[in-house]
Amino acid sequence: MSKLNKFKRYTITSALPYANGPLHIGHLAGAYLPADIFVRYLRLKKQDVVYICGSDEHGAAITIKAKKEGTTPQAIIDKYHAQIKQSFEEFGISFDIYHRTSSPIHHDLSQEFFLNLYEKDEFIEKYSEQYFDEDFQQFLADRYITGTCPNCNYGNAYGDQCENCGTSLNPTDLINPISTLSGKPPVLKPTKHWYLPLDKYQPWLEKWIDTKEGEWKVNVFGQCKSWLKSGLQPRSMTRDLDWGIDVPLEEAKGKKLYVWMDAPIGYISATKQWALDNGKDWKLYWKKQDKEEDETCLMHFIGKDNIVFHCIIFPAILHAHGEYVLPQNVPANEFLNLEGDKLSTSRNHAVWLHEYLEEFPGKQDELRYVLTSILPETSDSEFTWKDYQARVNNELVAILGNFVNRVMILMHKFYDGKVESDDAKITLKDDNIDAQLGGFYDELERSLETCKFRQGLQTVMEIARLGNRYLTEKEPWKTIKTDPDDAKLALHNSLILIGHLACSLQPFLPATAKKILNMLNWPSEHIGFEEEIVFVSGHQLNPASLLFEKVEDDVIDAQIAKLASKKQTATPVQAKVTAAKENINYETFDKMDIRVGTILTAEKVAKTKKLLKLTIDTGIDQRTVVSGLAEQYEPDAIIGKRVSILVNLEPREIKGIVSQGMILMAEDGEGKLTFVSPVDDLHNGSVIR
């Protein structure tokens, strides 16, 4: 069943966190927890795997923060690199190395990459006009320029992106641009830079990405296709900055490599450092091998905002170089929201990981469990403190912890914690449970190998539910008096089930799995997925201990109040309330066929301002829908979006395009449209009643 043996080794990366601030739970749900689960599984399957990450320590945002705080960029990155690294370690993210892009080995490798492409004449050298601050006598990086977004009229858009509507921008797109250094309008001035001709690689990229259809997530594949359909343009790989990696050319004095030229190379330089530290050959994990069966599987775990860099720009750089493997998969996640609103570092609307670890000591696995349960794998999801409380109390405490605790207490009460039998080895003696376990493991491995971690965790919890049902049915606390052999058999079978729980929990809740193994007095720190779970007669169990504690209301109320106190006050936008329409009968309503669907592609309709042409997977078919969303949503920003679609609306021709359905949207008092999307991860085609 397993496809893991297709590759000789695995190189797994998580997006390099930017070292200008702490981590929050949205970061974890996007790129780190899913990768850690996958890597822990690979290790249990005895695969050759290296898990790579590190701090991204270059770029304008770091220099901006340094100026605001009256310190140096080096001080900023040293502070946050240490904090981020410690948070990852305490939370149990099991990197093989957590590196940093300010290291000499990374600077050297990034310059080598640039020179390799430069010597092959892969770059286009050209002058362009860029904004220049006359007071500070320097060119301005994109993030040093703010102005009004031409798409949504937001007044504080950056030169590279509007954070309000998500539109990707160039500084010259901004209305009334202002330098953040002097507070004055900048002037345009010519400067020379080196551009990567993405348009040159487009035919190759199209063929390569087409091979990923059905293997990559629909949101990832769809966003890539949308970018390609819009047509790729040359992108500058150098910048006029005073912080970063020097462009290794005599004529480029004072210029730095574009952060997205050097940051992905950080995966490779970190692997080089890991190999030096561990006596390994780093080339095996990154470079093409002579034989196909020796190839490495490269996978990038990221958030959806990094798809274009990991699926188009970095593969283009690797392809242009020629010696490196390309990513087999990029299982990007969508965004995690918080208490009905977007996570926002600027508004301090976040659950910060370092604060959680301080306020909930020893409860890393509780957060791992909740976040895994709501991972935004195919659509945005939401974290709330009430849901956290409910999942911990009703699932971890009442189901998982309850089963383990009951069995361990009964074993100590009746047998002083000793596992004894007439047989030398104690194995599972229940064909029905054995068959169910086999099905659970098959389902669990399918889920893990296809990066469906929410589903995988649900399967593990089914083992705990099976154990509770079995224990309740057998009632060994009663049969110990009437049929002691049956009571002992029931408890021994339950111990075997606990062993399987410990095994299957290892990728998800490593600290909990370790606690269970300690209670079982297991001879090793891990249980392999292929390992038989048996006890030798006479085996002594360790004392029982509670795995989880109930979360009380006052704890949750304090966290909700903390969020409310930190969140900047804002006047809520009122809903658009109109008079109710005339009543209709049920039969009329029942004629409407509304289904869950996913947007596969999106593009603007030529010669219109409002219309987007969408391709939607309705579960029934793939169909075209024309929708008036272009003024509020960029096409690439809604690829993979889960929607509600009226599928039996009479087809209508709009601007020469036959539209076969209607997307359901909600509208607020300012006319902003929001998708009406399913909260749970329903299959396309699910009927909305």
C-alpha positions as CSV (number, residue, x, y, z in Angstrom):
1,M,0.0,0.0,0.0
2,S,2.8,2.4,1.0
3,K,4.3,4.6,-1.8
4,L,7.3,5.6,0.4
5,N,9.7,3.0,-1.0
6,K,9.5,4.8,-4.4
7,F,12.2,7.1,-3.2
8,K,15.7,6.5,-1.7
9,R,15.5,9.4,0.7
10,Y,13.4,12.4,1.6
11,T,14.2,16.1,2.0
12,I,11.4,17.9,3.9
13,T,11.4,21.6,4.4
14,S,9.2,24.1,6.2
15,A,9.0,27.7,5.2
16,L,11.7,29.8,6.8
17,P,10.0,32.0,9.4
18,Y,10.9,35.7,9.1
19,A,13.1,36.7,12.0
20,N,11.4,40.0,12.8
21,G,8.8,38.7,15.2
22,P,7.6,35.7,17.2
23,L,5.6,32.7,16.0
24,H,1.8,32.4,16.3
25,I,-0.5,29.5,15.9
26,G,-1.3,30.4,12.3
27,H,2.4,29.8,11.4
28,L,2.2,26.4,13.1
29,A,-1.0,25.3,11.3
30,G,0.4,26.4,7.9
31,A,3.9,25.0,7.6
32,Y,5.4,23.4,10.7
33,L,3.0,21.1,12.5
34,P,1.9,19.3,9.2
35,A,5.5,18.8,8.2
36,D,6.5,17.6,11.7
37,I,3.7,15.0,11.6
38,F,4.8,13.8,8.2
39,V,8.5,13.6,9.1
40,R,7.9,11.7,12.4
41,Y,5.9,9.2,10.3
42,L,8.7,8.8,7.8
43,R,11.2,8.1,10.6
44,L,8.9,5.5,12.1
45,K,8.8,3.9,8.7
46,K,12.6,3.8,8.8
47,Q,13.0,6.1,5.8
48,D,16.1,8.2,5.2
49,V,14.8,11.7,5.9
50,V,16.2,15.1,6.7
51,Y,13.9,17.9,8.0
52,I,15.2,21.3,7.2
53,C,14.3,24.8,8.4
54,G,15.9,28.1,9.6
55,S,15.4,31.8,10.1
56,D,15.0,34.0,7.1
57,E,17.1,37.0,8.1
58,H,17.3,39.3,5.2
59,G,15.0,41.8,3.5
60,A,13.6,45.3,4.0
61,A,11.1,44.4,6.8
62,I,13.9,43.6,9.2
63,T,15.7,46.9,8.5
64,I,12.3,48.8,8.9
65,K,11.8,47.1,12.3
66,A,15.4,48.0,13.3
67,K,14.8,51.6,12.5
68,K,11.6,51.7,14.4
69,E,13.2,50.2,17.5
70,G,16.4,52.2,17.2
71,T,18.6,49.2,16.9
72,T,20.5,47.2,14.2
73,P,19.2,44.5,11.9
74,Q,21.7,42.1,13.4
75,A,20.2,42.7,16.9
76,I,16.7,42.1,15.5
77,I,17.6,38.8,13.9
78,D,19.6,37.6,16.8
79,K,16.7,38.2,19.2
80,Y,14.0,36.6,17.1
81,H,16.1,33.7,15.8
82,A,16.8,32.6,19.4
83,Q,13.1,33.1,20.4
84,I,11.7,31.2,17.4
85,K,14.2,28.4,17.7
86,Q,13.4,27.9,21.4
87,S,9.6,28.0,20.7
88,F,10.0,25.3,18.0
89,E,12.1,23.1,20.4
90,E,9.6,23.4,23.3
91,F,6.7,22.7,21.0
92,G,8.3,19.5,19.7
93,I,8.9,20.5,16.1
94,S,11.7,18.0,15.3
95,F,13.9,19.7,12.8
96,D,17.2,17.9,12.0
97,I,18.6,21.4,11.8
98,Y,17.3,24.9,12.4
99,H,19.7,27.2,10.6
100,R,19.9,30.9,9.7
101,T,20.4,32.7,6.4
102,S,22.9,35.1,8.0
103,S,25.5,32.3,8.2
104,P,28.6,32.4,6.0
105,I,27.8,29.0,4.4
106,H,24.5,30.5,3.2
107,H,26.0,33.7,1.9
108,D,28.6,31.7,0.0
109,L,26.0,29.2,-1.5
110,S,23.6,32.0,-2.5
111,Q,26.4,33.9,-4.4
112,E,27.4,30.6,-6.0
113,F,23.9,30.1,-7.3
114,F,23.8,33.7,-8.6
115,L,27.1,33.3,-10.4
116,N,26.1,29.9,-11.9
117,L,23.1,31.6,-13.5
118,Y,25.0,34.7,-14.4
119,E,27.8,32.8,-16.2
120,K,25.2,30.9,-18.2
121,D,23.7,34.2,-19.3
122,E,20.4,33.3,-17.6
123,F,19.8,36.9,-16.3
124,I,18.5,39.9,-18.2
125,E,20.3,43.1,-17.3
126,K,18.2,46.2,-17.6
127,Y,17.7,49.6,-16.2
128,S,14.4,50.6,-14.6
129,E,13.0,53.5,-12.8
130,Q,12.6,52.9,-9.1
131,Y,11.7,55.1,-6.2
132,F,14.4,57.1,-4.5
133,D,14.3,59.0,-1.2
134,E,16.2,62.3,-1.8
135,D,16.4,63.1,1.9
136,F,18.0,59.7,2.8
137,Q,19.8,59.4,-0.6
138,Q,18.9,55.8,-1.2
139,F,16.7,53.7,-3.3
140,L,13.6,52.3,-1.5
141,A,12.8,48.7,-1.2
142,D,9.2,47.8,-1.8
143,R,8.3,47.7,1.9
144,Y,9.8,51.2,2.4
145,I,7.0,52.6,0.2
146,T,3.3,53.0,1.2
147,G,0.4,54.5,-0.6
148,T,-3.2,53.9,-1.7
149,C,-4.0,50.5,-3.3
150,P,-5.3,51.0,-6.9
151,N,-7.5,47.9,-6.4
152,C,-9.3,48.5,-3.2
153,N,-8.4,52.1,-2.2
154,Y,-6.8,51.0,1.1
155,G,-4.6,53.8,2.2
156,N,-1.7,51.9,3.7
157,A,-0.8,49.4,1.0
158,Y,2.9,48.4,0.7
159,G,4.9,48.6,-2.5
160,D,4.8,44.9,-3.0
161,Q,1.4,43.9,-1.7
162,C,-1.9,45.3,-0.3
163,E,-2.5,43.6,3.0
164,N,-6.2,44.6,2.8
165,C,-7.2,42.9,-0.5
166,G,-4.1,40.7,-1.1
167,T,-3.3,42.2,-4.5
168,S,0.4,41.8,-5.6
169,L,1.7,45.2,-6.5
170,N,4.7,47.1,-7.9
171,P,5.7,50.3,-6.1
172,T,4.8,52.3,-9.2
173,D,1.2,51.0,-9.0
174,L,0.5,52.9,-5.7
175,I,-1.5,56.1,-5.7
176,N,0.3,58.9,-3.8
177,P,3.3,56.9,-2.8
178,I,5.2,58.0,0.4
179,S,8.6,57.0,1.6
180,T,8.4,55.5,5.1
181,L,11.9,56.9,5.8
182,S,11.3,60.6,5.3
183,G,7.5,60.6,5.1
184,K,7.8,62.5,1.8
185,P,6.9,61.4,-1.8
186,P,9.9,59.6,-3.4
187,V,11.2,60.4,-6.9
188,L,11.8,57.9,-9.7
189,K,15.4,57.3,-10.6
190,P,17.1,54.8,-13.0
191,T,18.9,51.8,-11.5
192,K,20.4,48.6,-13.0
193,H,19.2,45.2,-11.9
194,W,19.5,41.5,-12.9
195,Y,16.2,39.8,-13.8
196,L,15.3,36.2,-13.9
197,P,13.4,35.7,-17.2
198,L,10.4,33.7,-15.9
199,D,8.7,34.1,-19.3
200,K,11.5,32.1,-20.9
201,Y,10.9,29.2,-18.5
202,Q,7.1,29.4,-18.8
203,P,6.8,26.6,-21.4
204,W,8.9,24.3,-19.3
205,L,7.0,25.3,-16.1
206,E,3.7,24.6,-17.8
207,K,4.7,21.1,-18.8
208,W,6.2,20.3,-15.4
209,I,3.2,21.6,-13.4
210,D,0.8,19.8,-15.6
211,T,2.4,16.5,-14.4
212,K,1.3,17.5,-10.8
213,E,-2.4,17.5,-11.6
214,G,-4.2,15.1,-9.2
215,E,-1.1,14.8,-7.0
216,W,-0.8,18.4,-5.8
217,K,-3.7,19.9,-3.8
218,V,-6.3,21.6,-5.9
219,N,-5.6,25.0,-4.4
220,V,-1.9,24.7,-5.1
221,F,-2.3,23.4,-8.6
222,G,-5.0,25.9,-9.4
223,Q,-3.0,28.9,-8.2
224,C,0.0,27.8,-10.3
225,K,-2.2,27.5,-13.4
226,S,-3.7,30.9,-12.8
227,W,-0.3,32.5,-12.5
228,L,0.9,30.8,-15.7
229,K,-2.3,31.7,-17.6
230,S,-1.7,35.4,-16.7
231,G,1.7,35.1,-18.3
232,L,5.0,35.2,-16.4
233,Q,7.2,38.3,-16.5
234,P,11.0,38.7,-15.7
235,R,11.5,39.3,-12.0
236,S,14.4,41.2,-10.5
237,M,16.8,39.0,-8.5
238,T,18.7,42.0,-7.0
239,R,17.7,45.0,-4.9
240,D,19.1,48.3,-3.8
241,L,19.4,47.6,-0.1
242,D,22.0,47.9,2.7
243,W,21.1,44.6,4.4
244,G,21.4,41.2,2.8
245,I,23.7,39.2,0.6
246,D,26.0,41.1,-1.6
247,V,25.5,40.6,-5.4
248,P,28.9,39.0,-6.3
249,L,29.7,41.3,-9.3
250,E,32.1,44.2,-9.4
251,E,29.5,46.3,-11.2
252,A,26.9,45.7,-8.5
253,K,28.5,47.3,-5.6
254,G,26.0,48.2,-2.9
255,K,23.3,45.9,-4.3
256,K,21.9,42.8,-2.5
257,L,20.3,39.6,-3.7
258,Y,16.5,39.7,-3.7
259,V,15.3,37.9,-0.5
260,W,13.3,35.4,-2.6
261,M,16.5,34.6,-4.5
262,D,18.4,33.7,-1.3
263,A,15.7,32.5,1.1
264,P,14.8,29.1,-0.6
265,I,18.5,28.5,-1.1
266,G,18.5,28.6,2.7
267,Y,17.1,25.1,2.6
268,I,20.1,23.9,0.7
269,S,22.7,25.7,2.8
270,A,21.1,24.4,6.0
271,T,21.4,20.9,4.6
272,K,25.0,21.5,3.9
273,Q,25.6,22.6,7.5
274,W,23.7,19.5,8.8
275,A,25.8,17.2,6.6
276,L,29.0,18.8,7.8
277,D,27.8,18.3,11.4
278,N,26.8,14.7,10.9
279,G,29.3,13.3,8.4
280,K,26.7,13.1,5.6
281,D,26.9,13.9,1.9
282,W,24.5,16.9,1.4
283,K,24.4,16.4,-2.4
284,L,22.5,13.1,-2.0
285,Y,19.6,15.1,-0.5
286,W,19.5,17.8,-3.2
287,K,21.2,16.9,-6.4
288,K,20.1,14.6,-9.2
289,Q,21.5,11.1,-9.1
290,D,22.6,8.8,-11.9
291,K,19.9,6.3,-11.3
292,E,16.2,7.2,-11.0
293,E,15.8,4.7,-8.1
294,D,18.3,6.7,-6.1
295,E,16.4,10.0,-6.4
296,T,15.4,12.1,-3.4
297,C,11.8,13.2,-2.8
298,L,11.8,17.0,-2.1
299,M,8.7,18.4,-0.4
300,H,8.0,22.0,0.8
301,F,5.5,22.6,3.5
302,I,4.2,26.2,3.3
303,G,1.3,28.5,3.7
304,K,-0.7,29.5,0.6
305,D,0.9,33.0,0.4
306,N,4.2,31.3,-0.5
307,I,2.9,29.1,-3.3
308,V,4.2,31.2,-6.2
309,F,7.7,31.3,-4.7
310,H,8.0,27.5,-4.1
311,C,6.1,26.3,-7.1
312,I,7.3,28.7,-9.8
313,I,10.2,31.0,-8.9
314,F,12.4,28.5,-6.9
315,P,11.8,25.6,-9.4
316,A,12.8,28.0,-12.2
317,I,16.0,28.8,-10.4
318,L,16.7,25.1,-9.8
319,H,15.9,24.3,-13.4
320,A,18.2,27.0,-14.7
321,H,21.0,25.7,-12.5
322,G,20.4,22.2,-13.8
323,E,21.9,20.0,-11.1
324,Y,19.1,19.9,-8.5
325,V,16.0,17.8,-7.9
326,L,12.6,19.6,-8.2
327,P,9.9,19.4,-5.5
328,Q,7.7,16.3,-5.8
329,N,4.9,18.0,-3.8
330,V,4.2,21.3,-2.2
331,P,1.3,20.6,0.2
332,A,0.4,24.2,1.0
333,N,-2.2,25.0,3.6
334,E,-4.8,27.8,3.6
335,F,-5.0,30.3,6.5
336,L,-6.0,29.8,10.1
337,N,-8.3,32.5,11.5
338,L,-8.8,33.4,15.2
339,E,-12.0,34.1,17.0
340,G,-14.0,35.2,14.0
341,D,-11.2,37.4,12.6
342,K,-8.0,37.2,10.6
343,L,-4.8,36.6,12.6
344,S,-3.0,40.0,12.6
345,T,0.5,40.7,14.0
346,S,0.0,44.4,13.5
347,R,-3.2,44.4,15.6
348,N,-1.7,41.9,18.1
349,H,-4.7,39.6,17.3
350,A,-2.8,36.3,17.7
351,V,-2.1,33.4,20.0
352,W,1.7,33.7,20.3
353,L,3.4,30.4,20.7
354,H,6.0,31.5,23.3
355,E,3.2,33.0,25.4
356,Y,1.1,29.8,25.1
357,L,4.2,27.7,26.3
358,E,4.6,30.0,29.3
359,E,0.9,30.1,30.3
360,F,0.2,26.4,29.5
361,P,3.3,24.6,30.7
362,G,3.5,21.0,29.6
363,K,0.5,21.2,27.4
364,Q,2.2,21.3,24.0
365,D,0.2,18.2,22.9
366,E,-3.1,19.8,23.7
367,L,-2.4,22.5,21.3
368,R,-0.9,20.1,18.7
369,Y,-4.1,18.1,19.0
370,V,-6.5,21.0,18.5
371,L,-4.5,22.6,15.7
372,T,-4.2,19.2,13.9
373,S,-8.0,18.7,14.2
374,I,-8.6,22.1,12.5
375,L,-5.7,22.3,10.0
376,P,-6.7,24.5,7.1
377,E,-5.8,21.8,4.6
378,T,-8.2,22.7,1.8
379,S,-9.9,25.9,3.1
380,D,-9.5,28.5,5.8
381,S,-10.3,27.3,9.3
382,E,-10.8,28.9,12.7
383,F,-9.3,28.6,16.2
384,T,-11.4,29.6,19.1
385,W,-10.6,29.1,22.8
386,K,-14.0,27.6,23.5
387,D,-13.3,25.0,20.8
388,Y,-9.9,24.4,22.3
389,Q,-11.6,23.7,25.7
390,A,-14.2,21.4,24.2
391,R,-11.7,19.3,22.2
392,V,-9.4,18.9,25.2
393,N,-12.1,18.1,27.6
394,N,-14.5,16.1,25.4
395,E,-11.9,14.2,23.3
396,L,-8.5,14.1,24.9
397,V,-9.7,13.8,28.5
398,A,-13.0,12.0,28.1
399,I,-12.0,9.6,25.3
400,L,-8.2,9.1,24.9
401,G,-7.1,9.8,28.5
402,N,-10.1,8.0,30.0
403,F,-9.4,4.7,28.2
404,V,-5.7,4.7,29.1
405,N,-6.3,5.7,32.7
406,R,-9.1,3.1,33.3
407,V,-7.0,0.2,32.0
408,M,-3.9,1.2,33.9
409,I,-5.8,1.7,37.2
410,L,-7.5,-1.7,36.8
411,M,-4.2,-3.5,36.0
412,H,-2.7,-2.0,39.2
413,K,-5.8,-2.7,41.3
414,F,-6.2,-6.3,40.3
415,Y,-2.7,-7.4,39.4
416,D,-0.3,-4.9,41.0
417,G,0.6,-3.7,37.5
418,K,2.1,-7.1,36.5
419,V,1.2,-8.5,33.1
420,E,1.2,-12.3,33.6
421,S,-0.1,-15.2,31.6
422,D,0.4,-18.9,31.1
423,D,1.7,-18.0,27.7
424,A,5.3,-16.7,27.5
425,K,4.2,-13.9,25.2
426,I,0.9,-11.9,25.6
427,T,-0.6,-10.9,22.2
428,L,-4.0,-9.6,21.0
429,K,-6.5,-12.4,21.3
430,D,-9.6,-10.9,19.7
431,D,-10.1,-11.4,15.9
432,N,-12.7,-8.6,15.6
433,I,-10.4,-6.0,17.2
434,D,-7.5,-7.3,15.2
435,A,-9.4,-6.8,12.0
436,Q,-10.5,-3.3,13.0
437,L,-7.0,-2.3,13.9
438,G,-5.7,-3.5,10.5
439,G,-8.3,-1.2,8.8
440,F,-7.4,1.7,11.0
441,Y,-3.7,1.4,10.2
442,D,-4.4,1.2,6.5
443,E,-6.5,4.3,6.7
444,L,-4.0,6.1,8.9
445,E,-1.1,5.4,6.5
446,R,-3.2,6.5,3.5
447,S,-4.0,9.7,5.3
448,L,-0.4,10.5,6.4
449,E,1.1,9.7,3.0
450,T,-1.4,12.0,1.2
451,C,-1.0,14.8,3.8
452,K,-4.5,14.5,5.2
453,F,-3.5,14.9,8.8
454,R,-6.9,15.9,10.2
455,Q,-8.3,12.6,8.9
456,G,-5.3,10.7,10.2
457,L,-5.8,12.1,13.7
458,Q,-9.5,11.2,13.6
459,T,-8.5,7.6,12.8
460,V,-6.2,7.4,15.8
461,M,-9.1,8.6,18.0
462,E,-11.2,5.8,16.6
463,I,-8.7,3.4,18.2
464,A,-9.3,5.1,21.5
465,R,-13.1,4.9,21.0
466,L,-12.8,1.2,20.1
467,G,-10.9,0.7,23.3
468,N,-13.6,2.4,25.4
469,R,-16.4,0.4,23.8
470,Y,-14.5,-2.8,24.3
471,L,-13.8,-2.1,27.9
472,T,-17.4,-1.1,28.6
473,E,-18.6,-4.2,26.9
474,K,-16.3,-6.6,28.8
475,E,-16.7,-4.9,32.2
476,P,-13.6,-6.6,33.8
477,W,-14.3,-4.8,37.1
478,K,-17.3,-7.0,37.3
479,T,-16.1,-10.2,35.7
480,I,-13.0,-10.3,37.9
481,K,-15.3,-11.9,40.5
482,T,-17.3,-14.2,38.2
483,D,-14.8,-15.0,35.4
484,P,-11.3,-13.9,36.3
485,D,-9.8,-15.4,33.2
486,D,-12.1,-13.3,31.0
487,A,-11.3,-10.2,33.0
488,K,-7.6,-10.7,32.6
489,L,-8.0,-11.4,28.9
490,A,-10.0,-8.2,28.5
491,L,-7.4,-6.1,30.3
492,H,-4.5,-7.7,28.4
493,N,-6.2,-7.0,25.1
494,S,-6.8,-3.4,26.3
495,L,-3.1,-3.1,27.0
496,I,-2.3,-4.1,23.5
497,L,-4.7,-1.5,22.3
498,I,-2.9,1.1,24.4
499,G,0.3,0.0,22.8
500,H,-1.3,0.6,19.3
501,L,-2.5,4.0,20.5
502,A,1.0,5.0,21.6
503,C,2.4,3.8,18.2
504,S,-0.2,5.7,16.1
505,L,0.0,8.8,18.3
506,Q,3.7,9.3,17.8
507,P,3.5,11.5,14.7
508,F,0.7,13.7,16.2
509,L,1.2,13.9,20.0
510,P,4.8,12.8,20.6
511,A,4.9,13.8,24.3
512,T,1.7,11.9,25.0
513,A,3.0,8.8,23.2
514,K,6.1,9.0,25.3
515,K,4.1,9.2,28.5
516,I,2.0,6.1,27.5
517,L,5.2,4.2,26.6
518,N,6.6,5.1,30.0
519,M,3.5,3.9,31.8
520,L,3.7,0.6,29.8
521,N,7.4,0.4,30.7
522,W,8.1,-0.1,27.1
523,P,11.8,-1.2,26.4
524,S,12.4,1.6,23.8
525,E,11.4,5.2,23.2
526,H,9.5,4.5,20.1
527,I,7.3,1.8,18.5
528,G,7.7,1.3,14.8
529,F,4.7,1.1,12.6
530,E,5.7,-2.4,11.5
531,E,6.5,-3.6,15.1
532,E,4.4,-6.3,16.7
533,I,3.0,-5.2,20.1
534,V,3.4,-7.9,22.6
535,F,4.2,-8.2,26.3
536,V,6.4,-10.8,27.9
537,S,4.7,-12.6,30.8
538,G,5.8,-11.1,34.1
539,H,6.2,-7.6,32.6
540,Q,5.8,-4.9,35.2
541,L,3.9,-1.8,34.3
542,N,4.8,1.6,35.7
543,P,2.3,3.5,37.9
544,A,-0.7,5.1,36.2
545,S,-0.7,8.9,35.6
546,L,-3.3,11.2,34.0
547,L,-2.4,12.1,30.4
548,F,-4.6,15.3,30.3
549,E,-6.3,17.7,32.6
550,K,-9.7,19.4,32.1
551,V,-9.5,23.0,31.0
552,E,-11.6,25.1,33.3
553,D,-13.8,28.0,32.2
554,D,-11.8,30.6,34.0
555,V,-8.7,29.7,32.1
556,I,-10.5,30.1,28.8
557,D,-12.2,33.3,29.9
558,A,-8.9,34.8,30.7
559,Q,-7.5,34.0,27.2
560,I,-10.5,35.5,25.5
561,A,-10.3,38.6,27.7
562,K,-6.6,38.9,26.9
563,L,-7.3,38.8,23.1
564,A,-10.0,41.4,23.5
565,S,-7.7,43.7,25.5
566,K,-4.9,43.6,23.0
567,K,-7.0,43.8,19.8
568,Q,-7.2,47.3,18.4
569,T,-10.7,48.7,18.6
570,A,-12.4,49.1,15.3
571,T,-15.9,50.0,14.3
572,P,-17.6,46.9,12.9
573,V,-19.1,47.1,9.4
574,Q,-22.8,46.7,9.6
575,A,-24.5,44.1,7.6
576,K,-26.3,45.1,4.5
577,V,-29.9,44.8,5.6
578,T,-32.7,45.1,3.1
579,A,-36.4,44.4,3.3
580,A,-37.3,40.7,3.1
581,K,-38.5,39.5,-0.2
582,E,-42.0,37.9,-0.7
583,N,-42.5,34.5,0.8
584,I,-42.2,31.4,-1.4
585,N,-43.5,28.0,-0.8
586,Y,-41.2,25.0,0.1
587,E,-41.6,23.4,-3.3
588,T,-40.1,26.5,-5.0
589,F,-37.2,26.5,-2.6
590,D,-36.7,22.7,-3.0
591,K,-36.1,23.2,-6.8
592,M,-32.8,25.0,-6.0
593,D,-29.8,22.6,-6.2
594,I,-27.0,24.2,-4.1
595,R,-23.8,22.3,-3.7
596,V,-20.3,22.6,-2.2
597,G,-17.7,23.3,-4.9
598,T,-14.0,24.4,-5.2
599,I,-12.7,27.1,-7.5
600,L,-10.1,25.5,-9.8
601,T,-9.1,28.5,-12.0
602,A,-9.9,32.1,-12.1
603,E,-9.2,34.9,-14.6
604,K,-10.4,38.3,-15.4
605,V,-12.9,38.7,-18.2
606,A,-11.3,41.0,-20.9
607,K,-12.7,44.5,-21.2
608,T,-14.6,44.3,-17.9
609,K,-13.8,45.7,-14.5
610,K,-16.0,43.5,-12.4
611,L,-16.2,40.0,-14.0
612,L,-14.1,36.9,-13.3
613,K,-14.3,33.7,-15.2
614,L,-14.2,30.8,-12.8
615,T,-13.9,27.1,-13.3
616,I,-15.6,25.3,-10.5
617,D,-15.5,21.6,-9.5
618,T,-19.1,21.0,-8.3
619,G,-18.6,17.3,-7.6
620,I,-20.9,16.6,-10.5
621,D,-18.7,18.2,-13.2
622,Q,-16.3,21.1,-13.8
623,R,-18.2,24.1,-15.1
624,T,-17.7,27.7,-16.0
625,V,-19.3,30.5,-13.9
626,V,-19.0,34.2,-14.5
627,S,-19.1,36.2,-11.3
628,G,-18.8,39.9,-10.4
629,L,-15.9,39.6,-8.0
630,A,-13.0,41.2,-9.9
631,E,-13.1,44.5,-8.0
632,Q,-12.7,42.8,-4.6
633,Y,-10.7,39.6,-5.3
634,E,-7.6,38.9,-7.3
635,P,-7.9,35.7,-9.4
636,D,-5.0,33.9,-7.9
637,A,-6.2,34.7,-4.3
638,I,-9.3,32.6,-4.7
639,I,-7.9,29.5,-6.3
640,G,-8.9,26.5,-4.1
641,K,-11.6,28.5,-2.3
642,R,-14.5,26.3,-1.2
643,V,-17.8,27.9,-2.3
644,S,-21.6,27.3,-2.3
645,I,-22.9,27.2,-5.9
646,L,-26.4,27.1,-7.3
647,V,-25.8,24.4,-10.0
648,N,-29.3,24.3,-11.6
649,L,-29.5,28.0,-12.6
650,E,-30.4,28.3,-16.2
651,P,-27.2,28.9,-18.3
652,R,-26.7,32.5,-19.4
653,E,-24.2,34.1,-21.8
654,I,-22.2,36.9,-20.3
655,K,-19.6,38.7,-22.5
656,G,-19.5,35.8,-24.9
657,I,-19.0,33.2,-22.0
658,V,-21.7,30.7,-21.1
659,S,-22.1,30.9,-17.3
660,Q,-23.5,27.7,-15.7
661,G,-24.4,28.6,-12.1
662,M,-24.1,31.2,-9.4
663,I,-21.8,31.6,-6.4
664,L,-23.5,32.4,-3.1
665,M,-22.0,35.6,-1.5
666,A,-22.8,37.7,1.6
667,E,-22.6,41.5,1.4
668,D,-22.0,43.9,4.2
669,G,-23.1,47.6,4.5
670,E,-20.0,48.8,2.5
671,G,-20.7,46.4,-0.3
672,K,-17.9,44.0,0.5
673,L,-18.6,40.5,-0.7
674,T,-17.7,37.4,1.3
675,F,-17.9,33.8,0.2
676,V,-20.5,31.6,1.8
677,S,-18.3,28.6,2.5
678,P,-18.7,25.3,4.4
679,V,-17.0,25.3,7.8
680,D,-16.2,21.6,7.7
681,D,-14.2,19.8,5.0
682,L,-17.1,18.5,2.9
683,H,-16.6,16.7,-0.4
684,N,-17.4,18.7,-3.6
685,G,-20.9,18.0,-4.6
686,S,-22.3,17.8,-1.0
687,V,-25.8,19.1,-1.1
688,I,-26.7,22.3,0.8
689,R,-30.2,22.1,2.2
